[in-house]
Amino acid sequence: MALAIFWGAVSLIVYTYVLFPILTMIRGAFWPREHHSIAIAPSVSLIIAAYNEADSIRAKLENVLALVYPRDSFEVLVASDGSTDGTNEIVREYEDRGIRLLALPRQGKAGALNDAVAVAKGDILVFSDANSMYDPDAIQELVRPFADLAVGGVAGNQCYSDDMEDGLNAGEHSYWNFDRLMKEFQSRSGNAISATGAIYAIRRSLFDPVPGGVTDDFTISTGVIEKGYRLVFASAAQAFEPASSSNSDEFGRKVRIITRGLRAVIVRRKLLNPFRYGFYSFQLFSHKVLRRLVVFPLLLLLVINPLLVLRSVFYQATMLAQLVFYGMAVVGFYAQSERIKQNKLITIPAFFCMVNGAALMATINVLRGHRIERWEPKRVETETSETADAGGIMPDAKGV
């Protein structure tokens, strides 16, 4: 029995982290689904949901005003979800420059987005975080795939800055570089699995109100797939966000995101039907379900392995490997030394364990019916758009 559990856990882990990415790359490379992408200028509504973003909203609006897109086809809506820190007053300073404030009562991000879409006029809805900084041509690049009538949504490219080189940020940076590559192959296979909140767009006609307690970017972007349209990835549409200021902040953010993400998969469970959605169902289950639950085979492996160490040197080696890996993760999570915090042999295990620990907490949240309706952003100070354009650009990693 112990052997069966050990090898079953190993199989799930290897499939999730190795075989699934390889299968996706093979599918995208050898059986691609192309889509048209040409320069067009449909009417666009950029929607920014904000709650107490006084520290970053001015830089965001300056960045928006620097975007290259026809002004007569571009509107900007800031949906302020009961902000009390001066966010509304800052946004009002920009009303004569075409920025529209929706000063809403506190209701949670889903409600704020729903209210903003209800008054938006654009044929294309672009959604952005309040601290995301866009490349000047990001909107132009984001709307190009909508020239193909089969495309219902476009996921933009959330990037990391070069200054994320220590602690868990370095581990997340490595993960996000790989995830970006996977998005390319997912899109070639038919659909990107989902978009991230920093930058994505859908056709206005395909928007459905977002329910509370779910990840809004996943729910909105996958809604177009449920309606029979494609969700593709536009690597040239780039956005940058700042990292979390501390490991504890990042862990809490991951718990919130994964809790809402698992609930969102439940809302979109129809997409798990392979007879209707084909390869996308396989991608969705592997990436958004198995990967978030892989913490359980990891724990099983750690518990079962000691029962097998007397069988052979192989099981002794696997036990030692686990202890070394988790030991490096502990060092990486609590390290104060800059040299240690820049060592990827330490930071990648730390990030890996932090994400899976957050997934465990999130699974418990879902099982006990805990809902996270509202968010309390903890921001690091946002750079100006001029600094971002000069190359000091910034990240976040959503849709883990």
Summary of the structure (lengths in Angstrom):
residues: 400
radius of gyration: 21.5
end to end distance: 32.9
largest distance: 75.2
contacts: 1382
relative contact order: 0.16
helix: 56%
strand: 13%
